[in-house]
């Protein structure tokens, strides 16, 4: 079972390294709508998903999947796969420091892309030894300090929407 998973993961790696994240990449570039783009969904991602299904105890395909999802702009899904890969690695006792750092960095960058800056700081330990993670944490702290409203952006947006909805008429009079 693990050999099938490894084969699929390696095929995904080859496609990933060749930049073939999407099936029909040339057609994808000229597609205009999201629906059309989805038809050409990721070749590498497909193989990583198949590898993860073939061996559900192996965190490597999920790690690779998170990288491909990040590269294609699917940041929320990337964060989910990073968390699953980390949980699997911890459960199996396969915590490789280099792989763990890659996952932490990818998760932090995805959270930044999702504009969830406070979560970045929660995900990075204050005494983090990794230089890249320290740099990311420092940049996020700086962004939050220079613009305190940035952390409540979602709350402010929600309040504005609630006010707009509240001010809308409750019913329409019939003529």
N, CA, C and O atoms as a DFTB+ gen file, in Angstrom:
700 C
 N C O
     1  1       0.835      -1.200       0.000
     2  2       0.000       0.000       0.000
     3  2       0.876       1.258       0.000
     4  3       0.577       2.234      -0.689
     5  1       1.957       1.221       0.780
     6  2       2.843       2.377       0.852
     7  2       3.558       2.594      -0.468
     8  3       3.853       3.735      -0.824
     9  1       3.848       1.514      -1.212
    10  2       4.546       1.672      -2.482
    11  2       3.667       2.389      -3.503
    12  3       4.169       3.201      -4.280
    13  1       2.372       2.107      -3.516
    14  2       1.464       2.811      -4.424
    15  2       1.415       4.291      -4.053
    16  3       1.440       5.163      -4.921
    17  1       1.346       4.555      -2.761
    18  2       1.336       5.930      -2.279
    19  2       2.613       6.646      -2.699
    20  3       2.571       7.778      -3.181
    21  1       3.753       5.973      -2.512
    22  2       5.038       6.582      -2.859
    23  2       5.138       6.844      -4.359
    24  3       5.648       7.883      -4.776
    25  1       4.645       5.889      -5.180
    26  2       4.667       6.079      -6.642
    27  2       3.841       7.298      -7.040
    28  3       4.286       8.131      -7.830
    29  1       2.654       7.392      -6.493
    30  2       1.773       8.522      -6.816
    31  2       2.396       9.839      -6.354
    32  3       2.334      10.847      -7.058
    33  1       2.994       9.816      -5.165
    34  2       3.619      11.025      -4.635
    35  2       4.800      11.449      -5.518
    36  3       4.986      12.635      -5.790
    37  1       5.589      10.474      -5.958
    38  2       6.728      10.789      -6.830
    39  2       6.257      11.341      -8.172
    40  3       6.870      12.260      -8.716
    41  1       5.166      10.781      -8.708
    42  2       4.605      11.319      -9.952
    43  2       4.141      12.751      -9.740
    44  3       4.353      13.613     -10.593
    45  1       3.509      13.000      -8.600
    46  2       3.116      14.369      -8.260
    47  2       4.319      15.283      -8.151
    48  3       4.270      16.428      -8.599
    49  1       5.411      14.786      -7.555
    50  2       6.639      15.582      -7.433
    51  2       7.208      15.953      -8.791
    52  3       7.640      17.087      -8.999
    53  1       7.210      14.997      -9.721
    54  2       7.724      15.267     -11.069
    55  2       6.902      16.373     -11.723
    56  3       7.452      17.319     -12.287
    57  1       5.578      16.242     -11.641
    58  2       4.694      17.262     -12.230
    59  2       4.885      18.611     -11.543
    60  3       4.903      19.648     -12.206
    61  1       5.026      18.603     -10.223
    62  2       5.216      19.831      -9.452
    63  2       6.501      20.530      -9.881
    64  3       6.507      21.736     -10.127
    65  1       7.593      19.762      -9.969
    66  2       8.892      20.340     -10.334
    67  2       8.901      20.863     -11.767
    68  3       9.647      21.789     -12.084
    69  1       8.080      20.277     -12.629
    70  2       7.985      20.749     -14.007
    71  2       7.036      21.934     -14.125
    72  3       6.859      22.496     -15.206
    73  1       6.434      22.304     -13.010
    74  2       5.492      23.418     -13.027
    75  2       4.143      23.029     -13.580
    76  3       3.338      23.896     -13.920
    77  1       3.884      21.740     -13.675
    78  2       2.614      21.269     -14.223
    79  2       1.631      21.025     -13.087
    80  3       1.205      19.902     -12.819
    81  1       1.298      22.117     -12.443
    82  2       0.354      22.013     -11.340
    83  2      -1.058      21.821     -11.865
    84  3      -1.914      21.247     -11.190
    85  1      -1.288      22.300     -13.059
    86  2      -2.607      22.175     -13.669
    87  2      -2.534      21.248     -14.864
    88  3      -1.584      21.298     -15.646
    89  1      -3.550      20.396     -15.003
    90  2      -3.665      19.619     -16.216
    91  2      -4.036      20.594     -17.319
    92  3      -4.849      21.494     -17.107
    93  1      -3.452      20.425     -18.484
    94  2      -3.761      21.318     -19.591
    95  2      -3.355      22.743     -19.277
    96  3      -4.141      23.666     -19.492
    97  1      -2.154      22.946     -18.777
    98  2      -1.713      24.260     -18.316
    99  2      -1.865      25.343     -19.387
   100  3      -2.232      26.477     -19.080
   101  1      -1.581      24.990     -20.640
   102  2      -1.688      26.000     -21.699
   103  2      -3.136      26.464     -21.835
   104  3      -3.406      27.657     -21.968
   105  1      -4.059      25.509     -21.800
   106  2      -5.469      25.870     -21.891
   107  2      -5.900      26.661     -20.659
   108  3      -6.724      27.570     -20.754
   109  1      -5.340      26.310     -19.506
   110  2      -5.694      26.988     -18.261
   111  2      -5.378      28.472     -18.342
   112  3      -6.158      29.307     -17.884
   113  1      -4.227      28.797     -18.928
   114  2      -3.808      30.198     -18.994
   115  2      -4.788      31.059     -19.775
   116  3      -4.933      32.250     -19.499
   117  1      -5.466      30.452     -20.757
   118  2      -6.383      31.254     -21.563
   119  2      -7.835      31.158     -21.092
   120  3      -8.716      31.830     -21.628
   121  1      -8.074      30.314     -20.081
   122  2      -9.427      30.214     -19.537
   123  2      -9.763      31.494     -18.777
   124  3      -8.897      32.113     -18.157
   125  1     -11.013      31.869     -18.836
   126  2     -11.352      33.132     -18.193
   127  2     -12.191      32.948     -16.936
   128  3     -12.029      33.707     -15.981
   129  1     -13.067      31.980     -16.908
   130  2     -13.934      31.861     -15.738
   131  2     -13.418      30.789     -14.785
   132  3     -12.699      29.869     -15.179
   133  1     -13.799      30.932     -13.542
   134  2     -13.398      29.978     -12.509
   135  2     -13.899      28.581     -12.863
   136  3     -13.193      27.594     -12.655
   137  1     -15.107      28.499     -13.392
   138  2     -15.678      27.200     -13.762
   139  2     -14.813      26.515     -14.811
   140  3     -14.545      25.318     -14.713
   141  1     -14.381      27.262     -15.804
   142  2     -13.528      26.689     -16.843
   143  2     -12.174      26.282     -16.269
   144  3     -11.621      25.249     -16.649
   145  1     -11.643      27.088     -15.359
   146  2     -10.355      26.767     -14.750
   147  2     -10.457      25.478     -13.934
   148  3      -9.538      24.659     -13.942
   149  1     -11.561      25.305     -13.242
   150  2     -11.737      24.116     -12.417
   151  2     -11.738      22.830     -13.244
   152  3     -11.385      21.766     -12.735
   153  1     -12.131      22.924     -14.514
   154  2     -12.115      21.753     -15.379
   155  2     -10.697      21.237     -15.573
   156  3     -10.490      20.049     -15.820
   157  1      -9.728      22.127     -15.462
   158  2      -8.329      21.762     -15.682
   159  2      -7.590      21.662     -14.349
   160  3      -6.419      22.026     -14.242
   161  1      -8.290      21.166     -13.351
   162  2      -7.740      21.173     -11.996
   163  2      -6.463      20.347     -11.897
   164  3      -6.195      19.492     -12.742
   165  1      -5.739      20.594     -10.933
   166  2      -4.343      20.236     -10.724
   167  2      -3.965      18.781     -10.928
   168  3      -4.537      17.872     -10.326
   169  1      -2.983      18.591     -11.796
   170  2      -2.443      17.252     -12.029
   171  2      -1.632      16.801     -10.822
   172  3      -1.834      15.695     -10.321
   173  1      -0.733      17.627     -10.358
   174  2       0.091      17.258      -9.199
   175  2      -0.799      17.047      -7.976
   176  3      -0.611      16.094      -7.220
   177  1      -1.748      17.924      -7.790
   178  2      -2.646      17.822      -6.639
   179  2      -3.422      16.512      -6.677
   180  3      -3.610      15.864      -5.647
   181  1      -3.868      16.129      -7.860
   182  2      -4.606      14.862      -8.000
   183  2      -3.742      13.690      -7.536
   184  3      -4.218      12.823      -6.804
   185  1      -2.491      13.660      -7.951
   186  2      -1.611      12.561      -7.563
   187  2      -1.302      12.589      -6.064
   188  3      -1.223      11.539      -5.426
   189  1      -1.131      13.776      -5.508
   190  2      -0.883      13.864      -4.066
   191  2      -2.103      13.384      -3.282
   192  3      -1.967      12.697      -2.270
   193  1      -3.294      13.750      -3.755
   194  2      -4.515      13.284      -3.074
   195  2      -4.638      11.772      -3.164
   196  3      -4.978      11.108      -2.184
   197  1      -4.359      11.228      -4.353
   198  2      -4.416       9.777      -4.525
   199  2      -3.398       9.092      -3.619
   200  3      -3.693       8.054      -3.027
   201  1      -2.209       9.665      -3.512
   202  2      -1.165       9.106      -2.643
   203  2      -1.609       9.136      -1.180
   204  3      -1.377       8.184      -0.435
   205  1      -2.240      10.224      -0.780
   206  2      -2.719      10.341       0.606
   207  2      -3.808       9.308       0.891
   208  3      -3.883       8.765       1.993
   209  1      -4.654       9.039      -0.112
   210  2      -5.706       8.025       0.070
   211  2      -5.111       6.616       0.109
   212  3      -5.596       5.752       0.840
   213  1      -4.049       6.388      -0.688
   214  2      -3.433       5.066      -0.744
   215  2      -2.754       4.696       0.571
   216  3      -2.731       3.526       0.953
   217  1      -2.201       5.691       1.265
   218  2      -1.572       5.436       2.572
   219  2      -1.941       6.594       3.496
   220  3      -1.260       7.618       3.547
   221  1      -3.032       6.400       4.218
   222  2      -3.569       7.473       5.058
   223  2      -2.730       7.763       6.295
   224  3      -2.995       8.723       7.018
   225  1      -1.711       6.930       6.540
   226  2      -0.873       7.162       7.715
   227  2       0.411       7.915       7.376
   228  3       1.197       8.233       8.269
   229  1       0.627       8.201       6.100
   230  2       1.856       8.870       5.661
   231  2       1.628      10.381       5.545
   232  3       0.779      10.819       4.767
   233  1       2.378      11.180       6.311
   234  2       2.195      12.633       6.233
   235  2       2.832      13.271       4.993
   236  3       2.492      14.405       4.655
   237  1       3.740      12.578       4.311
   238  2       4.469      13.163       3.173
   239  2       3.553      13.619       2.035
   240  3       3.723      14.734       1.542
   241  1       2.574      12.788       1.589
   242  2       1.705      13.271       0.509
   243  2       0.896      14.511       0.904
   244  3       0.640      15.384       0.075
   245  1       0.497      14.577       2.181
   246  2      -0.264      15.748       2.630
   247  2       0.620      16.993       2.655
   248  3       0.159      18.097       2.362
   249  1       1.870      16.810       2.999
   250  2       2.813      17.923       2.974
   251  2       3.002      18.424       1.550
   252  3       2.976      19.628       1.292
   253  1       3.196      17.472       0.618
   254  2       3.336      17.841      -0.792
   255  2       2.062      18.491      -1.316
   256  3       2.113      19.456      -2.078
   257  1       0.933      17.958      -0.902
   258  2      -0.359      18.512      -1.322
   259  2      -0.494      19.954      -0.843
   260  3      -0.969      20.817      -1.582
   261  1      -0.079      20.212       0.387
   262  2      -0.175      21.583       0.909
   263  2       0.698      22.541       0.090
   264  3       0.318      23.689      -0.139
   265  1       1.871      22.064      -0.351
   266  2       2.748      22.917      -1.168
   267  2       2.091      23.246      -2.504
   268  3       2.111      24.396      -2.942
   269  1       1.511      22.240      -3.149
   270  2       0.848      22.465      -4.437
   271  2      -0.364      23.377      -4.274
   272  3      -0.612      24.239      -5.117
   273  1      -1.118      23.189      -3.194
   274  2      -2.277      24.056      -2.943
   275  2      -1.829      25.493      -2.711
   276  3      -2.469      26.429      -3.189
   277  1      -0.737      25.671      -1.981
   278  2      -0.209      27.018      -1.761
   279  2       0.175      27.662      -3.090
   280  3      -0.177      28.812      -3.351
   281  1       0.889      26.926      -3.921
   282  2       1.354      27.460      -5.203
   283  2       0.211      27.828      -6.124
   284  3       0.358      28.714      -6.966
   285  1      -0.922      27.167      -5.980
   286  2      -2.068      27.456      -6.841
   287  2      -3.047      28.453      -6.215
   288  3      -4.101      28.739      -6.784
   289  1      -2.690      28.977      -5.040
   290  2      -3.516      30.019      -4.432
   291  2      -4.672      29.512      -3.592
   292  3      -5.556      30.292      -3.239
   293  1      -4.691      28.240      -3.266
   294  2      -5.741      27.675      -2.420
   295  2      -5.232      27.652      -0.976
   296  3      -4.923      26.599      -0.419
   297  1      -5.159      28.835      -0.400
   298  2      -4.497      29.001       0.891
   299  2      -5.248      28.357       2.049
   300  3      -4.622      27.800       2.951
   301  1      -6.561      28.422       2.044
   302  2      -7.346      27.819       3.129
   303  2      -7.153      26.309       3.126
   304  3      -6.949      25.698       4.176
   305  1      -7.219      25.714       1.946
   306  2      -7.011      24.271       1.839
   307  2      -5.574      23.914       2.213
   308  3      -5.327      22.865       2.808
   309  1      -4.644      24.769       1.870
   310  2      -3.244      24.559       2.225
   311  2      -3.096      24.471       3.737
   312  3      -2.441      23.561       4.247
   313  1      -3.695      25.405       4.451
   314  2      -3.614      25.415       5.921
   315  2      -4.198      24.114       6.479
   316  3      -3.629      23.524       7.398
   317  1      -5.321      23.669       5.933
   318  2      -5.946      22.433       6.404
   319  2      -5.012      21.233       6.208
   320  3      -4.879      20.394       7.100
   321  1      -4.373      21.156       5.049
   322  2      -3.484      20.025       4.765
   323  2      -2.214      20.080       5.614
   324  3      -1.701      19.042       6.033
   325  1      -1.711      21.279       5.867
   326  2      -0.541      21.423       6.749
   327  2      -0.882      20.889       8.135
   328  3      -0.097      20.157       8.738
   329  1      -2.049      21.257       8.631
   330  2      -2.462      20.806       9.960
   331  2      -2.625      19.291      10.004
   332  3      -2.220      18.654      10.976
   333  1      -3.220      18.703       8.950
   334  2      -3.376      17.247       8.900
   335  2      -2.011      16.556       8.851
   336  3      -1.782      15.571       9.554
   337  1      -1.112      17.077       8.019
   338  2       0.224      16.485       7.903
   339  2       0.967      16.560       9.243
   340  3       1.622      15.602       9.651
   341  1       0.859      17.692       9.911
   342  2       1.522      17.858      11.214
   343  2       0.964      16.888      12.242
   344  3       1.717      16.274      12.998
   345  1      -0.361      16.751      12.271
   346  2      -1.001      15.822      13.207
   347  2      -0.558      14.390      12.953
   348  3      -0.252      13.652      13.890
   349  1      -0.524      13.996      11.673
   350  2      -0.096      12.639      11.323
   351  2       1.348      12.388      11.733
   352  3       1.667      11.351      12.313
   353  1       2.220      13.349      11.426
   354  2       3.635      13.208      11.769
   355  2       3.812      13.087      13.280
   356  3       4.590      12.259      13.754
   357  1       3.094      13.906      14.029
   358  2       3.180      13.846      15.495
   359  2       2.639      12.526      16.029
   360  3       3.216      11.936      16.944
   361  1       1.525      12.062      15.454
   362  2       0.906      10.810      15.903
   363  2       1.817       9.616      15.646
   364  3       1.865       8.680      16.444
   365  1       2.541       9.654      14.530
   366  2       3.434       8.542      14.182
   367  2       4.806       8.696      14.824
   368  3       5.628       7.782      14.756
   369  1       5.055       9.826      15.437
   370  2       6.376      10.071      16.001
   371  2       7.422      10.306      14.926
   372  3       8.610      10.072      15.151
   373  1       6.985      10.770      13.750
   374  2       7.883      11.011      12.623
   375  2       8.182      12.494      12.458
   376  3       8.213      12.993      11.333
   377  1       8.397      13.191      13.532
   378  2       8.600      14.624      13.448
   379  2      10.042      14.916      13.042
   380  3      10.960      14.900      13.862
   381  1      10.205      15.178      11.762
   382  2      11.503      15.581      11.223
   383  2      11.562      17.104      11.337
   384  3      10.695      17.784      10.787
   385  1      12.557      17.661      12.032
   386  2      12.607      19.107      12.234
   387  2      12.562      19.919      10.931
   388  3      11.904      20.958      10.871
   389  1      13.252      19.451       9.900
   390  2      13.253      20.192       8.626
   391  2      11.857      20.206       8.007
   392  3      11.392      21.245       7.538
   393  1      11.191      19.048       8.007
   394  2       9.829      18.970       7.450
   395  2       8.853      19.783       8.292
   396  3       7.974      20.461       7.759
   397  1       9.017      19.710       9.609
   398  2       8.136      20.470      10.496
   399  2       8.287      21.968      10.245
   400  3       7.296      22.699      10.239
   401  1       9.524      22.429      10.037
   402  2       9.749      23.851       9.741
   403  2       9.131      24.259       8.412
   404  3       8.541      25.334       8.301
   405  1       9.265      23.400       7.398
   406  2       8.652      23.692       6.095
   407  2       7.147      23.869       6.248
   408  3       6.555      24.795       5.695
   409  1       6.537      22.960       7.012
   410  2       5.083      23.044       7.213
   411  2       4.703      24.313       7.972
   412  3       3.732      24.983       7.620
   413  1       5.470      24.645       9.017
   414  2       5.174      25.861       9.789
   415  2       5.294      27.113       8.909
   416  3       4.450      28.007       8.966
   417  1       6.340      27.160       8.108
   418  2       6.563      28.316       7.226
   419  2       5.439      28.417       6.211
   420  3       4.914      29.504       5.969
   421  1       5.064      27.282       5.610
   422  2       3.996      27.285       4.609
   423  2       2.677      27.732       5.234
   424  3       1.925      28.496       4.629
   425  1       2.401      27.251       6.446
   426  2       1.161      27.636       7.126
   427  2       1.175      29.133       7.425
   428  3       0.175      29.818       7.207
   429  1       2.297      29.643       7.920
   430  2       2.388      31.078       8.233
   431  2       2.184      31.921       6.980
   432  3       1.466      32.920       7.014
   433  1       2.808      31.527       5.884
   434  2       2.661      32.288       4.631
   435  2       1.230      32.216       4.105
   436  3       0.704      33.206       3.596
   437  1       0.601      31.049       4.226
   438  2      -0.794      30.917       3.786
   439  2      -1.709      31.792       4.636
   440  3      -2.618      32.437       4.112
   441  1      -1.471      31.815       5.941
   442  2      -2.287      32.667       6.822
   443  2      -2.086      34.145       6.493
   444  3      -3.027      34.935       6.571
   445  1      -0.868      34.512       6.128
   446  2      -0.618      35.899       5.714
   447  2      -1.409      36.205       4.452
   448  3      -2.025      37.264       4.339
   449  1      -1.390      35.278       3.509
   450  2      -2.135      35.484       2.261
   451  2      -3.640      35.557       2.508
   452  3      -4.370      36.205       1.758
   453  1      -4.092      34.890       3.560
   454  2      -5.517      34.929       3.927
   455  2      -5.856      36.144       4.790
   456  3      -7.007      36.331       5.187
   457  1      -4.843      36.969       5.077
   458  2      -5.009      38.166       5.897
   459  2      -5.464      37.806       7.312
   460  3      -6.294      38.498       7.901
   461  1      -4.916      36.726       7.844
   462  2      -5.225      36.277       9.201
   463  2      -3.959      36.419      10.048
   464  3      -3.423      35.444      10.574
   465  1      -3.503      37.666      10.159
   466  2      -2.228      37.951      10.803
   467  2      -2.147      37.529      12.271
   468  3      -1.122      36.981      12.677
   469  1      -3.173      37.759      13.080
   470  2      -3.053      37.315      14.478
   471  2      -2.823      35.799      14.590
   472  3      -2.138      35.345      15.506
   473  1      -3.386      35.027      13.672
   474  2      -3.208      33.572      13.704
   475  2      -1.771      33.184      13.378
   476  3      -1.283      32.150      13.834
   477  1      -1.095      34.017      12.587
   478  2       0.311      33.754      12.271
   479  2       1.126      33.778      13.554
   480  3       1.964      32.908      13.789
   481  1       0.869      34.779      14.378
   482  2       1.610      34.894      15.641
   483  2       1.284      33.743      16.585
   484  3       2.148      33.296      17.339
   485  1       0.041      33.260      16.550
   486  2      -0.340      32.114      17.376
   487  2       0.372      30.846      16.906
   488  3       0.715      29.984      17.716
   489  1       0.591      30.735      15.594
   490  2       1.198      29.532      15.020
   491  2       2.710      29.476      15.217
   492  3       3.308      28.404      15.122
   493  1       3.332      30.627      15.491
   494  2       4.785      30.679      15.654
   495  2       5.107      30.909      17.126
   496  3       4.676      31.893      17.727
   497  1       5.868      29.986      17.690
   498  2       6.257      30.097      19.103
   499  2       7.143      31.323      19.307
   500  3       7.967      31.634      18.447
   501  1       6.987      32.026      20.434
   502  2       7.797      33.226      20.697
   503  2       9.308      32.946      20.703
   504  3      10.103      33.812      20.338
   505  1       9.691      31.747      21.113
   506  2      11.121      31.403      21.173
   507  2      11.542      30.533      19.979
   508  3      12.445      29.705      20.096
   509  1      10.888      30.727      18.849
   510  2      11.144      29.938      17.635
   511  2      12.601      30.062      17.199
   512  3      13.098      31.172      17.013
   513  1      13.294      28.924      17.034
   514  2      14.702      28.989      16.621
   515  2      14.901      29.192      15.115
   516  3      15.968      29.639      14.693
   517  1      13.897      28.873      14.305
   518  2      14.038      28.982      12.854
   519  2      14.059      30.447      12.424
   520  3      13.154      31.209      12.764
   521  1      15.095      30.841      11.675
   522  2      15.281      32.240      11.284
   523  2      14.163      32.745      10.380
   524  3      13.709      33.878      10.536
   525  1      13.716      31.919       9.440
   526  2      12.660      32.367       8.525
   527  2      11.341      32.584       9.263
   528  3      10.614      33.539       8.990
   529  1      11.045      31.693      10.194
   530  2       9.824      31.869      10.991
   531  2       9.916      33.104      11.881
   532  3       8.933      33.823      12.056
   533  1      11.109      33.351      12.446
   534  2      11.304      34.569      13.247
   535  2      11.077      35.804      12.395
   536  3      10.432      36.757      12.832
   537  1      11.610      35.787      11.172
   538  2      11.452      36.925      10.262
   539  2       9.985      37.154       9.933
   540  3       9.516      38.292       9.923
   541  1       9.255      36.064       9.663
   542  2       7.820      36.191       9.383
   543  2       7.080      36.765      10.585
   544  3       6.248      37.660      10.440
   545  1       7.387      36.247      11.771
   546  2       6.726      36.729      12.988
   547  2       7.028      38.204      13.214
   548  3       6.131      38.972      13.563
   549  1       8.268      38.605      13.023
   550  2       8.644      40.010      13.202
   551  2       7.918      40.909      12.204
   552  3       7.460      41.995      12.560
   553  1       7.813      40.454      10.955
   554  2       7.118      41.245       9.931
   555  2       5.636      41.397      10.265
   556  3       5.057      42.465      10.068
   557  1       5.032      40.340      10.766
   558  2       3.617      40.402      11.138
   559  2       3.420      41.321      12.336
   560  3       2.487      42.123      12.361
   561  1       4.299      41.204      13.332
   562  2       4.208      42.089      14.503
   563  2       4.320      43.549      14.077
   564  3       3.572      44.407      14.544
   565  1       5.267      43.812      13.183
   566  2       5.478      45.169      12.686
   567  2       4.233      45.686      11.962
   568  3       3.833      46.837      12.141
   569  1       3.625      44.821      11.141
   570  2       2.415      45.207      10.415
   571  2       1.272      45.500      11.378
   572  3       0.526      46.461      11.188
   573  1       1.135      44.682      12.401
   574  2       0.066      44.883      13.380
   575  2       0.297      46.133      14.218
   576  3      -0.657      46.832      14.560
   577  1       1.553      46.424      14.553
   578  2       1.869      47.617      15.342
   579  2       1.694      48.899      14.529
   580  3       1.212      49.909      15.041
   581  1       2.090      48.847      13.263
   582  2       1.996      50.052      12.437
   583  2       0.561      50.344      12.019
   584  3       0.230      51.483      11.689
   585  1      -0.283      49.333      12.029
   586  2      -1.679      49.516      11.659
   587  2      -2.533      48.645      12.572
   588  3      -2.913      47.537      12.193
   589  1      -2.841      49.138      13.778
   590  2      -3.579      48.328      14.753
   591  2      -4.937      47.846      14.249
   592  3      -5.421      46.802      14.687
   593  1      -5.549      48.582      13.346
   594  2      -6.855      48.190      12.827
   595  2      -6.809      46.959      11.953
   596  3      -7.844      46.368      11.644
   597  1      -5.616      46.573      11.553
   598  2      -5.477      45.438      10.641
   599  2      -5.987      44.143      11.272
   600  3      -6.518      43.284      10.570
   601  1      -5.832      43.995      12.583
   602  2      -6.276      42.767      13.241
   603  2      -7.790      42.731      13.417
   604  3      -8.357      41.650      13.578
   605  1      -8.456      43.873      13.391
   606  2      -9.920      43.868      13.522
   607  2     -10.609      44.103      12.183
   608  3     -11.806      44.389      12.150
   609  1      -9.886      43.988      11.099
   610  2     -10.463      44.269       9.787
   611  2     -11.742      43.469       9.550
   612  3     -12.744      44.019       9.094
   613  1     -11.709      42.181       9.856
   614  2     -12.876      41.323       9.635
   615  2     -14.025      41.735      10.552
   616  3     -15.181      41.738      10.128
   617  1     -13.721      42.080      11.800
   618  2     -14.746      42.496      12.752
   619  2     -15.417      43.786      12.283
   620  3     -16.642      43.904      12.332
   621  1     -14.616      44.751      11.828
   622  2     -15.154      46.030      11.346
   623  2     -16.028      45.798      10.121
   624  3     -17.108      46.376      10.002
   625  1     -15.556      44.949       9.209
   626  2     -16.326      44.641       7.998
   627  2     -17.680      44.025       8.373
   628  3     -18.712      44.394       7.814
   629  1     -17.664      43.089       9.321
   630  2     -18.894      42.430       9.749
   631  2     -19.847      43.430      10.388
   632  3     -21.049      43.392      10.127
   633  1     -19.321      44.331      11.228
   634  2     -20.154      45.343      11.862
   635  2     -20.796      46.263      10.823
   636  3     -21.972      46.609      10.938
   637  1     -20.027      46.656       9.815
   638  2     -20.575      47.510       8.759
   639  2     -21.690      46.802       7.999
   640  3     -22.731      47.392       7.712
   641  1     -21.462      45.530       7.678
   642  2     -22.493      44.764       6.976
   643  2     -23.751      44.617       7.828
   644  3     -24.866      44.748       7.322
   645  1     -23.574      44.347       9.117
   646  2     -24.724      44.228      10.011
   647  2     -25.499      45.533      10.083
   648  3     -26.730      45.520      10.122
   649  1     -24.790      46.671      10.100
   650  2     -25.449      47.979      10.137
   651  2     -26.240      48.219       8.854
   652  3     -27.366      48.716       8.889
   653  1     -25.636      47.858       7.723
   654  2     -26.326      48.031       6.435
   655  2     -27.593      47.189       6.413
   656  3     -28.659      47.670       6.029
   657  1     -27.476      45.929       6.824
   658  2     -28.640      45.037       6.826
   659  2     -29.692      45.542       7.800
   660  3     -30.888      45.487       7.515
   661  1     -29.242      46.037       8.956
   662  2     -30.170      46.545       9.971
   663  2     -30.952      47.750       9.446
   664  3     -32.125      47.921       9.776
   665  1     -30.304      48.582       8.632
   666  2     -30.949      49.778       8.102
   667  2     -31.854      49.512       6.909
   668  3     -32.597      50.398       6.488
   669  1     -31.803      48.324       6.370
   670  2     -32.672      47.984       5.235
   671  2     -34.122      47.867       5.713
   672  3     -34.375      47.440       6.840
   673  1     -35.071      48.247       4.856
   674  2     -36.477      48.085       5.260
   675  2     -36.807      46.604       5.470
   676  3     -36.292      45.729       4.775
   677  1     -37.685      46.350       6.453
   678  2     -38.040      44.983       6.784
   679  2     -39.032      44.387       5.784
   680  3     -39.044      43.179       5.547
   681  1     -39.840      45.230       5.220
   682  2     -40.832      44.736       4.271
   683  2     -41.044      45.780       3.193
   684  3     -40.691      46.949       3.349
   685  1     -41.625      45.330       2.108
   686  2     -41.921      46.230       1.007
   687  2     -43.427      46.468       0.986
   688  3     -44.213      45.524       1.055
   689  1     -43.809      47.691       0.893
   690  2     -45.239      47.971       0.813
   691  2     -45.734      47.608      -0.594
   692  3     -45.021      47.783      -1.583
   693  1     -46.922      47.119      -0.657
   694  2     -47.500      46.703      -1.935
   695  2     -48.414      47.820      -2.422
   696  3     -49.243      48.327      -1.666
   697  1     -48.263      48.192      -3.654
   698  2     -49.104      49.250      -4.217
   699  2     -50.371      48.723      -4.778
   700  3     -51.187      49.491      -5.289
